[in-house]
Amino acid sequence: MALAAVVFDMDGVLVDSEHLWEENWVAYAARHQVEWTDSDTATVQGMSAPEWAAYLAERSGTPETPVEVEDAVVDGMIAAIEAGQAPLLPGADAMVREVSARVPIAMASSAARRVIDAILHTHDLEREFTATVSSAEVARGKPSPDVYAEAASRLGLRGADCLGVEDSSNGIRAAAAAGLTVVALPNPTYPPKPDALELASVVARDNDEVRRTLLAYLAGELVATDAGGMP
């Protein structure tokens, strides 16, 4: 089966930003005298912005609406991005540019649209992506397959026609459920669960290995039924 496109996650794959989300959730809860825990972070990772905002609103006991909660956290994220606190991960720039020169690429992110656009603009990657999808723009966030299915659809393809790159448990589950061949890049701070990693065809150490793996799949040197890494 020929693979015709690649769909990337953003946080933890392209940019070092997962900790910024947690910092903003912690700060918001603290303003309402509530302690945000590692368990809370694990619960909301992969959720769409409306989903985590509703959770944070309930968890913190705020009188603000989920929309207002989302705006407050996203404002914090935008400020951090503009301050240079969301750098590209090593090898991410070369990976995106080399792969986009071969096939169309898309993004399937749990981040809010404003954050996606700010990251791509800051790192001059807007023109590399044929399509970008926020999970706020589909019915359900990760681990449901919706955001990956939509990203593939915007490329005119099925999930089975695409490779996906993910770092988190719920992201891997979402991409696999949408039929993508998944290359996992385990997040060292928030490592994927073993059962999620089993859904990946390849588990890579860094973005340089991800890049080589993607190019090998696209060149037909690896096939979609392979698992366990580069030959």
PyMOL CGO cylinders between C-alpha atoms (Angstrom):
from pymol import cmd
from pymol.cgo import CYLINDER

trace = [
    CYLINDER, 0.00, 0.00, 0.00, 1.47, 3.35, -1.07, 0.3, 1, 1, 1, 1, 1, 1,
    CYLINDER, 1.47, 3.35, -1.07, 1.55, 6.07, 1.56, 0.3, 1, 1, 1, 1, 1, 1,
    CYLINDER, 1.55, 6.07, 1.56, 0.78, 9.47, 0.10, 0.3, 1, 1, 1, 1, 1, 1,
    CYLINDER, 0.78, 9.47, 0.10, 0.97, 12.02, 2.93, 0.3, 1, 1, 1, 1, 1, 1,
    CYLINDER, 0.97, 12.02, 2.93, 2.13, 12.68, 6.48, 0.3, 1, 1, 1, 1, 1, 1,
    CYLINDER, 2.13, 12.68, 6.48, 0.08, 14.11, 9.34, 0.3, 1, 1, 1, 1, 1, 1,
    CYLINDER, 0.08, 14.11, 9.34, 2.03, 15.60, 12.25, 0.3, 1, 1, 1, 1, 1, 1,
    CYLINDER, 2.03, 15.60, 12.25, 1.00, 16.33, 15.80, 0.3, 1, 1, 1, 1, 1, 1,
    CYLINDER, 1.00, 16.33, 15.80, 2.39, 19.66, 17.03, 0.3, 1, 1, 1, 1, 1, 1,
    CYLINDER, 2.39, 19.66, 17.03, 3.03, 19.83, 20.79, 0.3, 1, 1, 1, 1, 1, 1,
    CYLINDER, 3.03, 19.83, 20.79, 5.89, 17.48, 21.68, 0.3, 1, 1, 1, 1, 1, 1,
    CYLINDER, 5.89, 17.48, 21.68, 6.59, 16.58, 18.04, 0.3, 1, 1, 1, 1, 1, 1,
    CYLINDER, 6.59, 16.58, 18.04, 7.41, 19.88, 16.37, 0.3, 1, 1, 1, 1, 1, 1,
    CYLINDER, 7.41, 19.88, 16.37, 7.72, 22.22, 19.34, 0.3, 1, 1, 1, 1, 1, 1,
    CYLINDER, 7.72, 22.22, 19.34, 8.76, 21.93, 22.97, 0.3, 1, 1, 1, 1, 1, 1,
    CYLINDER, 8.76, 21.93, 22.97, 5.50, 23.21, 24.40, 0.3, 1, 1, 1, 1, 1, 1,
    CYLINDER, 5.50, 23.21, 24.40, 3.76, 20.50, 26.43, 0.3, 1, 1, 1, 1, 1, 1,
    CYLINDER, 3.76, 20.50, 26.43, 5.13, 21.98, 29.67, 0.3, 1, 1, 1, 1, 1, 1,
    CYLINDER, 5.13, 21.98, 29.67, 3.68, 25.40, 28.78, 0.3, 1, 1, 1, 1, 1, 1,
    CYLINDER, 3.68, 25.40, 28.78, 0.17, 23.99, 28.66, 0.3, 1, 1, 1, 1, 1, 1,
    CYLINDER, 0.17, 23.99, 28.66, 0.67, 22.41, 32.08, 0.3, 1, 1, 1, 1, 1, 1,
    CYLINDER, 0.67, 22.41, 32.08, 2.11, 25.64, 33.49, 0.3, 1, 1, 1, 1, 1, 1,
    CYLINDER, 2.11, 25.64, 33.49, -0.94, 27.57, 32.32, 0.3, 1, 1, 1, 1, 1, 1,
    CYLINDER, -0.94, 27.57, 32.32, -3.39, 24.99, 33.68, 0.3, 1, 1, 1, 1, 1, 1,
    CYLINDER, -3.39, 24.99, 33.68, -1.55, 25.02, 37.03, 0.3, 1, 1, 1, 1, 1, 1,
    CYLINDER, -1.55, 25.02, 37.03, -1.54, 28.81, 37.14, 0.3, 1, 1, 1, 1, 1, 1,
    CYLINDER, -1.54, 28.81, 37.14, -5.23, 29.10, 36.33, 0.3, 1, 1, 1, 1, 1, 1,
    CYLINDER, -5.23, 29.10, 36.33, -6.21, 26.57, 39.00, 0.3, 1, 1, 1, 1, 1, 1,
    CYLINDER, -6.21, 26.57, 39.00, -3.91, 28.25, 41.52, 0.3, 1, 1, 1, 1, 1, 1,
    CYLINDER, -3.91, 28.25, 41.52, -5.66, 31.58, 40.96, 0.3, 1, 1, 1, 1, 1, 1,
    CYLINDER, -5.66, 31.58, 40.96, -8.74, 29.83, 42.28, 0.3, 1, 1, 1, 1, 1, 1,
    CYLINDER, -8.74, 29.83, 42.28, -6.92, 28.22, 45.22, 0.3, 1, 1, 1, 1, 1, 1,
    CYLINDER, -6.92, 28.22, 45.22, -6.97, 24.76, 43.64, 0.3, 1, 1, 1, 1, 1, 1,
    CYLINDER, -6.97, 24.76, 43.64, -3.92, 22.52, 43.18, 0.3, 1, 1, 1, 1, 1, 1,
    CYLINDER, -3.92, 22.52, 43.18, -3.60, 21.10, 39.66, 0.3, 1, 1, 1, 1, 1, 1,
    CYLINDER, -3.60, 21.10, 39.66, -1.94, 17.68, 39.80, 0.3, 1, 1, 1, 1, 1, 1,
    CYLINDER, -1.94, 17.68, 39.80, -0.04, 15.39, 37.44, 0.3, 1, 1, 1, 1, 1, 1,
    CYLINDER, -0.04, 15.39, 37.44, -3.19, 13.29, 37.31, 0.3, 1, 1, 1, 1, 1, 1,
    CYLINDER, -3.19, 13.29, 37.31, -5.16, 16.28, 36.02, 0.3, 1, 1, 1, 1, 1, 1,
    CYLINDER, -5.16, 16.28, 36.02, -2.57, 16.85, 33.30, 0.3, 1, 1, 1, 1, 1, 1,
    CYLINDER, -2.57, 16.85, 33.30, -2.74, 13.19, 32.28, 0.3, 1, 1, 1, 1, 1, 1,
    CYLINDER, -2.74, 13.19, 32.28, -6.53, 13.42, 32.15, 0.3, 1, 1, 1, 1, 1, 1,
    CYLINDER, -6.53, 13.42, 32.15, -6.68, 16.40, 29.80, 0.3, 1, 1, 1, 1, 1, 1,
    CYLINDER, -6.68, 16.40, 29.80, -3.73, 15.63, 27.51, 0.3, 1, 1, 1, 1, 1, 1,
    CYLINDER, -3.73, 15.63, 27.51, -5.09, 15.15, 24.01, 0.3, 1, 1, 1, 1, 1, 1,
    CYLINDER, -5.09, 15.15, 24.01, -8.42, 16.79, 24.78, 0.3, 1, 1, 1, 1, 1, 1,
    CYLINDER, -8.42, 16.79, 24.78, -9.62, 19.57, 22.51, 0.3, 1, 1, 1, 1, 1, 1,
    CYLINDER, -9.62, 19.57, 22.51, -9.58, 23.10, 23.90, 0.3, 1, 1, 1, 1, 1, 1,
    CYLINDER, -9.58, 23.10, 23.90, -13.34, 23.10, 24.66, 0.3, 1, 1, 1, 1, 1, 1,
    CYLINDER, -13.34, 23.10, 24.66, -12.94, 19.76, 26.44, 0.3, 1, 1, 1, 1, 1, 1,
    CYLINDER, -12.94, 19.76, 26.44, -10.00, 20.71, 28.68, 0.3, 1, 1, 1, 1, 1, 1,
    CYLINDER, -10.00, 20.71, 28.68, -11.50, 24.15, 29.33, 0.3, 1, 1, 1, 1, 1, 1,
    CYLINDER, -11.50, 24.15, 29.33, -14.70, 22.55, 30.61, 0.3, 1, 1, 1, 1, 1, 1,
    CYLINDER, -14.70, 22.55, 30.61, -12.65, 20.21, 32.81, 0.3, 1, 1, 1, 1, 1, 1,
    CYLINDER, -12.65, 20.21, 32.81, -10.52, 23.08, 34.15, 0.3, 1, 1, 1, 1, 1, 1,
    CYLINDER, -10.52, 23.08, 34.15, -13.58, 25.22, 34.81, 0.3, 1, 1, 1, 1, 1, 1,
    CYLINDER, -13.58, 25.22, 34.81, -15.17, 22.47, 36.89, 0.3, 1, 1, 1, 1, 1, 1,
    CYLINDER, -15.17, 22.47, 36.89, -11.92, 21.48, 38.59, 0.3, 1, 1, 1, 1, 1, 1,
    CYLINDER, -11.92, 21.48, 38.59, -11.09, 25.05, 39.64, 0.3, 1, 1, 1, 1, 1, 1,
    CYLINDER, -11.09, 25.05, 39.64, -14.60, 26.06, 40.63, 0.3, 1, 1, 1, 1, 1, 1,
    CYLINDER, -14.60, 26.06, 40.63, -14.32, 29.27, 38.63, 0.3, 1, 1, 1, 1, 1, 1,
    CYLINDER, -14.32, 29.27, 38.63, -17.40, 31.38, 37.92, 0.3, 1, 1, 1, 1, 1, 1,
    CYLINDER, -17.40, 31.38, 37.92, -16.03, 31.89, 34.38, 0.3, 1, 1, 1, 1, 1, 1,
    CYLINDER, -16.03, 31.89, 34.38, -17.48, 29.99, 31.45, 0.3, 1, 1, 1, 1, 1, 1,
    CYLINDER, -17.48, 29.99, 31.45, -15.39, 27.32, 29.68, 0.3, 1, 1, 1, 1, 1, 1,
    CYLINDER, -15.39, 27.32, 29.68, -14.97, 29.75, 26.78, 0.3, 1, 1, 1, 1, 1, 1,
    CYLINDER, -14.97, 29.75, 26.78, -13.50, 32.35, 29.13, 0.3, 1, 1, 1, 1, 1, 1,
    CYLINDER, -13.50, 32.35, 29.13, -11.27, 29.73, 30.73, 0.3, 1, 1, 1, 1, 1, 1,
    CYLINDER, -11.27, 29.73, 30.73, -10.00, 28.67, 27.31, 0.3, 1, 1, 1, 1, 1, 1,
    CYLINDER, -10.00, 28.67, 27.31, -9.31, 32.27, 26.32, 0.3, 1, 1, 1, 1, 1, 1,
    CYLINDER, -9.31, 32.27, 26.32, -7.31, 32.87, 29.51, 0.3, 1, 1, 1, 1, 1, 1,
    CYLINDER, -7.31, 32.87, 29.51, -5.12, 29.80, 29.02, 0.3, 1, 1, 1, 1, 1, 1,
    CYLINDER, -5.12, 29.80, 29.02, -4.65, 30.41, 25.30, 0.3, 1, 1, 1, 1, 1, 1,
    CYLINDER, -4.65, 30.41, 25.30, -3.68, 34.03, 26.00, 0.3, 1, 1, 1, 1, 1, 1,
    CYLINDER, -3.68, 34.03, 26.00, -0.97, 32.67, 28.30, 0.3, 1, 1, 1, 1, 1, 1,
    CYLINDER, -0.97, 32.67, 28.30, 0.22, 30.28, 25.62, 0.3, 1, 1, 1, 1, 1, 1,
    CYLINDER, 0.22, 30.28, 25.62, 0.39, 33.03, 22.98, 0.3, 1, 1, 1, 1, 1, 1,
    CYLINDER, 0.39, 33.03, 22.98, 2.42, 35.22, 25.35, 0.3, 1, 1, 1, 1, 1, 1,
    CYLINDER, 2.42, 35.22, 25.35, 4.85, 32.33, 25.96, 0.3, 1, 1, 1, 1, 1, 1,
    CYLINDER, 4.85, 32.33, 25.96, 5.20, 31.65, 22.21, 0.3, 1, 1, 1, 1, 1, 1,
    CYLINDER, 5.20, 31.65, 22.21, 5.85, 35.34, 21.49, 0.3, 1, 1, 1, 1, 1, 1,
    CYLINDER, 5.85, 35.34, 21.49, 8.48, 35.33, 24.26, 0.3, 1, 1, 1, 1, 1, 1,
    CYLINDER, 8.48, 35.33, 24.26, 10.33, 32.51, 22.53, 0.3, 1, 1, 1, 1, 1, 1,
    CYLINDER, 10.33, 32.51, 22.53, 9.39, 29.85, 25.06, 0.3, 1, 1, 1, 1, 1, 1,
    CYLINDER, 9.39, 29.85, 25.06, 8.13, 27.31, 22.48, 0.3, 1, 1, 1, 1, 1, 1,
    CYLINDER, 8.13, 27.31, 22.48, 11.20, 26.49, 20.38, 0.3, 1, 1, 1, 1, 1, 1,
    CYLINDER, 11.20, 26.49, 20.38, 11.23, 23.91, 17.63, 0.3, 1, 1, 1, 1, 1, 1,
    CYLINDER, 11.23, 23.91, 17.63, 12.49, 20.55, 18.80, 0.3, 1, 1, 1, 1, 1, 1,
    CYLINDER, 12.49, 20.55, 18.80, 15.89, 19.51, 17.38, 0.3, 1, 1, 1, 1, 1, 1,
    CYLINDER, 15.89, 19.51, 17.38, 15.49, 18.18, 13.86, 0.3, 1, 1, 1, 1, 1, 1,
    CYLINDER, 15.49, 18.18, 13.86, 11.86, 19.31, 13.50, 0.3, 1, 1, 1, 1, 1, 1,
    CYLINDER, 11.86, 19.31, 13.50, 12.52, 22.02, 10.92, 0.3, 1, 1, 1, 1, 1, 1,
    CYLINDER, 12.52, 22.02, 10.92, 14.50, 19.72, 8.61, 0.3, 1, 1, 1, 1, 1, 1,
    CYLINDER, 14.50, 19.72, 8.61, 11.94, 16.95, 9.09, 0.3, 1, 1, 1, 1, 1, 1,
    CYLINDER, 11.94, 16.95, 9.09, 8.99, 19.13, 8.09, 0.3, 1, 1, 1, 1, 1, 1,
    CYLINDER, 8.99, 19.13, 8.09, 10.72, 20.73, 5.12, 0.3, 1, 1, 1, 1, 1, 1,
    CYLINDER, 10.72, 20.73, 5.12, 12.19, 17.51, 3.68, 0.3, 1, 1, 1, 1, 1, 1,
    CYLINDER, 12.19, 17.51, 3.68, 8.93, 15.59, 4.02, 0.3, 1, 1, 1, 1, 1, 1,
    CYLINDER, 8.93, 15.59, 4.02, 6.78, 18.43, 2.62, 0.3, 1, 1, 1, 1, 1, 1,
    CYLINDER, 6.78, 18.43, 2.62, 9.06, 18.53, -0.42, 0.3, 1, 1, 1, 1, 1, 1,
    CYLINDER, 9.06, 18.53, -0.42, 8.04, 14.91, -1.13, 0.3, 1, 1, 1, 1, 1, 1,
    CYLINDER, 8.04, 14.91, -1.13, 4.35, 14.72, -0.23, 0.3, 1, 1, 1, 1, 1, 1,
    CYLINDER, 4.35, 14.72, -0.23, 1.55, 16.90, 1.14, 0.3, 1, 1, 1, 1, 1, 1,
    CYLINDER, 1.55, 16.90, 1.14, 1.65, 17.26, 4.91, 0.3, 1, 1, 1, 1, 1, 1,
    CYLINDER, 1.65, 17.26, 4.91, -1.02, 18.19, 7.45, 0.3, 1, 1, 1, 1, 1, 1,
    CYLINDER, -1.02, 18.19, 7.45, -1.24, 18.88, 11.15, 0.3, 1, 1, 1, 1, 1, 1,
    CYLINDER, -1.24, 18.88, 11.15, -3.67, 17.28, 13.59, 0.3, 1, 1, 1, 1, 1, 1,
    CYLINDER, -3.67, 17.28, 13.59, -3.31, 19.07, 16.92, 0.3, 1, 1, 1, 1, 1, 1,
    CYLINDER, -3.31, 19.07, 16.92, -5.20, 19.33, 20.17, 0.3, 1, 1, 1, 1, 1, 1,
    CYLINDER, -5.20, 19.33, 20.17, -4.07, 22.94, 20.42, 0.3, 1, 1, 1, 1, 1, 1,
    CYLINDER, -4.07, 22.94, 20.42, -6.48, 25.80, 19.88, 0.3, 1, 1, 1, 1, 1, 1,
    CYLINDER, -6.48, 25.80, 19.88, -6.45, 27.36, 16.42, 0.3, 1, 1, 1, 1, 1, 1,
    CYLINDER, -6.45, 27.36, 16.42, -4.79, 30.54, 17.70, 0.3, 1, 1, 1, 1, 1, 1,
    CYLINDER, -4.79, 30.54, 17.70, -1.91, 28.53, 19.12, 0.3, 1, 1, 1, 1, 1, 1,
    CYLINDER, -1.91, 28.53, 19.12, -1.42, 26.47, 15.94, 0.3, 1, 1, 1, 1, 1, 1,
    CYLINDER, -1.42, 26.47, 15.94, -1.32, 29.60, 13.82, 0.3, 1, 1, 1, 1, 1, 1,
    CYLINDER, -1.32, 29.60, 13.82, 1.07, 31.36, 16.21, 0.3, 1, 1, 1, 1, 1, 1,
    CYLINDER, 1.07, 31.36, 16.21, 3.51, 28.42, 16.26, 0.3, 1, 1, 1, 1, 1, 1,
    CYLINDER, 3.51, 28.42, 16.26, 3.57, 28.05, 12.48, 0.3, 1, 1, 1, 1, 1, 1,
    CYLINDER, 3.57, 28.05, 12.48, 3.97, 31.79, 11.95, 0.3, 1, 1, 1, 1, 1, 1,
    CYLINDER, 3.97, 31.79, 11.95, 6.71, 32.11, 14.57, 0.3, 1, 1, 1, 1, 1, 1,
    CYLINDER, 6.71, 32.11, 14.57, 8.76, 29.31, 12.99, 0.3, 1, 1, 1, 1, 1, 1,
    CYLINDER, 8.76, 29.31, 12.99, 7.97, 30.22, 9.36, 0.3, 1, 1, 1, 1, 1, 1,
    CYLINDER, 7.97, 30.22, 9.36, 6.35, 26.86, 8.61, 0.3, 1, 1, 1, 1, 1, 1,
    CYLINDER, 6.35, 26.86, 8.61, 2.94, 28.03, 7.40, 0.3, 1, 1, 1, 1, 1, 1,
    CYLINDER, 2.94, 28.03, 7.40, 3.65, 27.35, 3.72, 0.3, 1, 1, 1, 1, 1, 1,
    CYLINDER, 3.65, 27.35, 3.72, 4.85, 23.81, 4.37, 0.3, 1, 1, 1, 1, 1, 1,
    CYLINDER, 4.85, 23.81, 4.37, 1.44, 22.54, 5.51, 0.3, 1, 1, 1, 1, 1, 1,
    CYLINDER, 1.44, 22.54, 5.51, -1.34, 21.83, 3.04, 0.3, 1, 1, 1, 1, 1, 1,
    CYLINDER, -1.34, 21.83, 3.04, -3.87, 21.54, 5.89, 0.3, 1, 1, 1, 1, 1, 1,
    CYLINDER, -3.87, 21.54, 5.89, -4.00, 22.10, 9.64, 0.3, 1, 1, 1, 1, 1, 1,
    CYLINDER, -4.00, 22.10, 9.64, -6.76, 20.90, 11.95, 0.3, 1, 1, 1, 1, 1, 1,
    CYLINDER, -6.76, 20.90, 11.95, -7.43, 21.74, 15.58, 0.3, 1, 1, 1, 1, 1, 1,
    CYLINDER, -7.43, 21.74, 15.58, -9.40, 19.14, 17.52, 0.3, 1, 1, 1, 1, 1, 1,
    CYLINDER, -9.40, 19.14, 17.52, -11.69, 22.02, 18.49, 0.3, 1, 1, 1, 1, 1, 1,
    CYLINDER, -11.69, 22.02, 18.49, -12.85, 21.91, 14.86, 0.3, 1, 1, 1, 1, 1, 1,
    CYLINDER, -12.85, 21.91, 14.86, -14.10, 18.31, 15.05, 0.3, 1, 1, 1, 1, 1, 1,
    CYLINDER, -14.10, 18.31, 15.05, -16.63, 16.54, 17.23, 0.3, 1, 1, 1, 1, 1, 1,
    CYLINDER, -16.63, 16.54, 17.23, -14.23, 14.80, 19.61, 0.3, 1, 1, 1, 1, 1, 1,
    CYLINDER, -14.23, 14.80, 19.61, -10.64, 15.29, 20.73, 0.3, 1, 1, 1, 1, 1, 1,
    CYLINDER, -10.64, 15.29, 20.73, -7.94, 12.64, 20.97, 0.3, 1, 1, 1, 1, 1, 1,
    CYLINDER, -7.94, 12.64, 20.97, -7.96, 9.64, 21.60, 0.3, 1, 1, 1, 1, 1, 1,
    CYLINDER, -7.96, 9.64, 21.60, -10.96, 9.67, 19.25, 0.3, 1, 1, 1, 1, 1, 1,
    CYLINDER, -10.96, 9.67, 19.25, -9.84, 9.52, 15.60, 0.3, 1, 1, 1, 1, 1, 1,
    CYLINDER, -9.84, 9.52, 15.60, -11.76, 12.60, 14.45, 0.3, 1, 1, 1, 1, 1, 1,
    CYLINDER, -11.76, 12.60, 14.45, -8.90, 15.10, 14.11, 0.3, 1, 1, 1, 1, 1, 1,
    CYLINDER, -8.90, 15.10, 14.11, -6.72, 12.67, 12.14, 0.3, 1, 1, 1, 1, 1, 1,
    CYLINDER, -6.72, 12.67, 12.14, -9.60, 11.58, 9.93, 0.3, 1, 1, 1, 1, 1, 1,
    CYLINDER, -9.60, 11.58, 9.93, -10.37, 15.23, 9.19, 0.3, 1, 1, 1, 1, 1, 1,
    CYLINDER, -10.37, 15.23, 9.19, -6.72, 16.04, 8.43, 0.3, 1, 1, 1, 1, 1, 1,
    CYLINDER, -6.72, 16.04, 8.43, -6.55, 13.16, 5.95, 0.3, 1, 1, 1, 1, 1, 1,
    CYLINDER, -6.55, 13.16, 5.95, -9.86, 14.24, 4.41, 0.3, 1, 1, 1, 1, 1, 1,
    CYLINDER, -9.86, 14.24, 4.41, -8.59, 17.79, 3.88, 0.3, 1, 1, 1, 1, 1, 1,
    CYLINDER, -8.59, 17.79, 3.88, -5.72, 16.25, 1.91, 0.3, 1, 1, 1, 1, 1, 1,
    CYLINDER, -5.72, 16.25, 1.91, -8.24, 14.32, -0.18, 0.3, 1, 1, 1, 1, 1, 1,
    CYLINDER, -8.24, 14.32, -0.18, -7.12, 11.03, 1.36, 0.3, 1, 1, 1, 1, 1, 1,
    CYLINDER, -7.12, 11.03, 1.36, -8.15, 8.33, 3.84, 0.3, 1, 1, 1, 1, 1, 1,
    CYLINDER, -8.15, 8.33, 3.84, -6.33, 7.75, 7.10, 0.3, 1, 1, 1, 1, 1, 1,
    CYLINDER, -6.33, 7.75, 7.10, -4.92, 4.52, 5.69, 0.3, 1, 1, 1, 1, 1, 1,
    CYLINDER, -4.92, 4.52, 5.69, -3.15, 6.54, 2.99, 0.3, 1, 1, 1, 1, 1, 1,
    CYLINDER, -3.15, 6.54, 2.99, -1.18, 8.55, 5.55, 0.3, 1, 1, 1, 1, 1, 1,
    CYLINDER, -1.18, 8.55, 5.55, 1.64, 8.34, 8.03, 0.3, 1, 1, 1, 1, 1, 1,
    CYLINDER, 1.64, 8.34, 8.03, 1.16, 9.97, 11.43, 0.3, 1, 1, 1, 1, 1, 1,
    CYLINDER, 1.16, 9.97, 11.43, 3.71, 11.24, 13.94, 0.3, 1, 1, 1, 1, 1, 1,
    CYLINDER, 3.71, 11.24, 13.94, 2.72, 11.40, 17.61, 0.3, 1, 1, 1, 1, 1, 1,
    CYLINDER, 2.72, 11.40, 17.61, 4.34, 11.67, 21.04, 0.3, 1, 1, 1, 1, 1, 1,
    CYLINDER, 4.34, 11.67, 21.04, 1.52, 10.94, 23.51, 0.3, 1, 1, 1, 1, 1, 1,
    CYLINDER, 1.52, 10.94, 23.51, -0.68, 8.01, 24.44, 0.3, 1, 1, 1, 1, 1, 1,
    CYLINDER, -0.68, 8.01, 24.44, -3.93, 9.62, 23.34, 0.3, 1, 1, 1, 1, 1, 1,
    CYLINDER, -3.93, 9.62, 23.34, -2.37, 10.99, 20.16, 0.3, 1, 1, 1, 1, 1, 1,
    CYLINDER, -2.37, 10.99, 20.16, -1.03, 7.59, 19.15, 0.3, 1, 1, 1, 1, 1, 1,
    CYLINDER, -1.03, 7.59, 19.15, -4.41, 6.03, 19.88, 0.3, 1, 1, 1, 1, 1, 1,
    CYLINDER, -4.41, 6.03, 19.88, -6.19, 8.68, 17.80, 0.3, 1, 1, 1, 1, 1, 1,
    CYLINDER, -6.19, 8.68, 17.80, -3.92, 8.32, 14.79, 0.3, 1, 1, 1, 1, 1, 1,
    CYLINDER, -3.92, 8.32, 14.79, -4.08, 4.52, 14.90, 0.3, 1, 1, 1, 1, 1, 1,
    CYLINDER, -4.08, 4.52, 14.90, -7.87, 4.58, 15.25, 0.3, 1, 1, 1, 1, 1, 1,
    CYLINDER, -7.87, 4.58, 15.25, -8.06, 6.74, 12.11, 0.3, 1, 1, 1, 1, 1, 1,
    CYLINDER, -8.06, 6.74, 12.11, -6.08, 4.09, 10.21, 0.3, 1, 1, 1, 1, 1, 1,
    CYLINDER, -6.08, 4.09, 10.21, -2.77, 5.91, 9.92, 0.3, 1, 1, 1, 1, 1, 1,
    CYLINDER, -2.77, 5.91, 9.92, 0.59, 4.15, 10.06, 0.3, 1, 1, 1, 1, 1, 1,
    CYLINDER, 0.59, 4.15, 10.06, 1.97, 5.67, 13.26, 0.3, 1, 1, 1, 1, 1, 1,
    CYLINDER, 1.97, 5.67, 13.26, 5.54, 6.69, 13.98, 0.3, 1, 1, 1, 1, 1, 1,
    CYLINDER, 5.54, 6.69, 13.98, 5.83, 7.34, 17.73, 0.3, 1, 1, 1, 1, 1, 1,
    CYLINDER, 5.83, 7.34, 17.73, 8.24, 9.88, 19.20, 0.3, 1, 1, 1, 1, 1, 1,
    CYLINDER, 8.24, 9.88, 19.20, 7.81, 9.24, 22.94, 0.3, 1, 1, 1, 1, 1, 1,
    CYLINDER, 7.81, 9.24, 22.94, 7.62, 12.38, 25.02, 0.3, 1, 1, 1, 1, 1, 1,
    CYLINDER, 7.62, 12.38, 25.02, 10.30, 12.04, 27.74, 0.3, 1, 1, 1, 1, 1, 1,
    CYLINDER, 10.30, 12.04, 27.74, 8.34, 14.10, 30.26, 0.3, 1, 1, 1, 1, 1, 1,
    CYLINDER, 8.34, 14.10, 30.26, 4.93, 12.53, 29.58, 0.3, 1, 1, 1, 1, 1, 1,
    CYLINDER, 4.93, 12.53, 29.58, 5.84, 9.07, 28.21, 0.3, 1, 1, 1, 1, 1, 1,
    CYLINDER, 5.84, 9.07, 28.21, 3.17, 7.11, 26.31, 0.3, 1, 1, 1, 1, 1, 1,
    CYLINDER, 3.17, 7.11, 26.31, 1.62, 4.06, 27.95, 0.3, 1, 1, 1, 1, 1, 1,
    CYLINDER, 1.62, 4.06, 27.95, 2.94, 0.67, 26.77, 0.3, 1, 1, 1, 1, 1, 1,
    CYLINDER, 2.94, 0.67, 26.77, -0.43, -0.28, 25.26, 0.3, 1, 1, 1, 1, 1, 1,
    CYLINDER, -0.43, -0.28, 25.26, -0.39, 2.90, 23.16, 0.3, 1, 1, 1, 1, 1, 1,
    CYLINDER, -0.39, 2.90, 23.16, 3.17, 2.31, 21.95, 0.3, 1, 1, 1, 1, 1, 1,
    CYLINDER, 3.17, 2.31, 21.95, 2.12, -1.12, 20.75, 0.3, 1, 1, 1, 1, 1, 1,
    CYLINDER, 2.12, -1.12, 20.75, -0.11, 0.64, 18.20, 0.3, 1, 1, 1, 1, 1, 1,
    CYLINDER, -0.11, 0.64, 18.20, 2.88, 2.34, 16.59, 0.3, 1, 1, 1, 1, 1, 1,
    CYLINDER, 2.88, 2.34, 16.59, 4.67, 0.76, 13.64, 0.3, 1, 1, 1, 1, 1, 1,
    CYLINDER, 4.67, 0.76, 13.64, 7.93, 2.49, 14.59, 0.3, 1, 1, 1, 1, 1, 1,
    CYLINDER, 7.93, 2.49, 14.59, 9.14, 3.99, 17.87, 0.3, 1, 1, 1, 1, 1, 1,
    CYLINDER, 9.14, 3.99, 17.87, 11.79, 6.64, 17.16, 0.3, 1, 1, 1, 1, 1, 1,
    CYLINDER, 11.79, 6.64, 17.16, 14.39, 8.21, 19.44, 0.3, 1, 1, 1, 1, 1, 1,
    CYLINDER, 14.39, 8.21, 19.44, 14.36, 11.73, 17.97, 0.3, 1, 1, 1, 1, 1, 1,
    CYLINDER, 14.36, 11.73, 17.97, 13.13, 13.76, 15.01, 0.3, 1, 1, 1, 1, 1, 1,
    CYLINDER, 13.13, 13.76, 15.01, 16.14, 12.83, 12.91, 0.3, 1, 1, 1, 1, 1, 1,
    CYLINDER, 16.14, 12.83, 12.91, 15.09, 9.19, 13.18, 0.3, 1, 1, 1, 1, 1, 1,
    CYLINDER, 15.09, 9.19, 13.18, 11.47, 10.16, 12.52, 0.3, 1, 1, 1, 1, 1, 1,
    CYLINDER, 11.47, 10.16, 12.52, 12.56, 12.00, 9.36, 0.3, 1, 1, 1, 1, 1, 1,
    CYLINDER, 12.56, 12.00, 9.36, 14.56, 9.01, 8.10, 0.3, 1, 1, 1, 1, 1, 1,
    CYLINDER, 14.56, 9.01, 8.10, 11.67, 6.68, 8.88, 0.3, 1, 1, 1, 1, 1, 1,
    CYLINDER, 11.67, 6.68, 8.88, 9.09, 8.82, 7.08, 0.3, 1, 1, 1, 1, 1, 1,
    CYLINDER, 9.09, 8.82, 7.08, 11.30, 9.16, 4.01, 0.3, 1, 1, 1, 1, 1, 1,
    CYLINDER, 11.30, 9.16, 4.01, 11.91, 5.40, 4.00, 0.3, 1, 1, 1, 1, 1, 1,
    CYLINDER, 11.91, 5.40, 4.00, 8.15, 4.72, 4.06, 0.3, 1, 1, 1, 1, 1, 1,
    CYLINDER, 8.15, 4.72, 4.06, 7.52, 7.25, 1.32, 0.3, 1, 1, 1, 1, 1, 1,
    CYLINDER, 7.52, 7.25, 1.32, 10.27, 5.73, -0.83, 0.3, 1, 1, 1, 1, 1, 1,
    CYLINDER, 10.27, 5.73, -0.83, 8.80, 2.24, -0.40, 0.3, 1, 1, 1, 1, 1, 1,
    CYLINDER, 8.80, 2.24, -0.40, 11.78, 1.03, 1.62, 0.3, 1, 1, 1, 1, 1, 1,
    CYLINDER, 11.78, 1.03, 1.62, 9.40, 0.33, 4.51, 0.3, 1, 1, 1, 1, 1, 1,
    CYLINDER, 9.40, 0.33, 4.51, 5.83, -0.85, 4.06, 0.3, 1, 1, 1, 1, 1, 1,
    CYLINDER, 5.83, -0.85, 4.06, 2.81, -0.08, 6.17, 0.3, 1, 1, 1, 1, 1, 1,
    CYLINDER, 2.81, -0.08, 6.17, 2.70, -3.55, 7.70, 0.3, 1, 1, 1, 1, 1, 1,
    CYLINDER, 2.70, -3.55, 7.70, 6.22, -3.19, 9.16, 0.3, 1, 1, 1, 1, 1, 1,
    CYLINDER, 6.22, -3.19, 9.16, 6.61, -2.62, 12.90, 0.3, 1, 1, 1, 1, 1, 1,
    CYLINDER, 6.61, -2.62, 12.90, 9.38, -2.22, 15.38, 0.3, 1, 1, 1, 1, 1, 1,
    CYLINDER, 9.38, -2.22, 15.38, 11.70, 0.24, 13.70, 0.3, 1, 1, 1, 1, 1, 1,
    CYLINDER, 11.70, 0.24, 13.70, 14.01, 0.72, 10.79, 0.3, 1, 1, 1, 1, 1, 1,
    CYLINDER, 14.01, 0.72, 10.79, 15.40, -2.42, 9.10, 0.3, 1, 1, 1, 1, 1, 1,
]
cmd.load_cgo(trace, "trace")
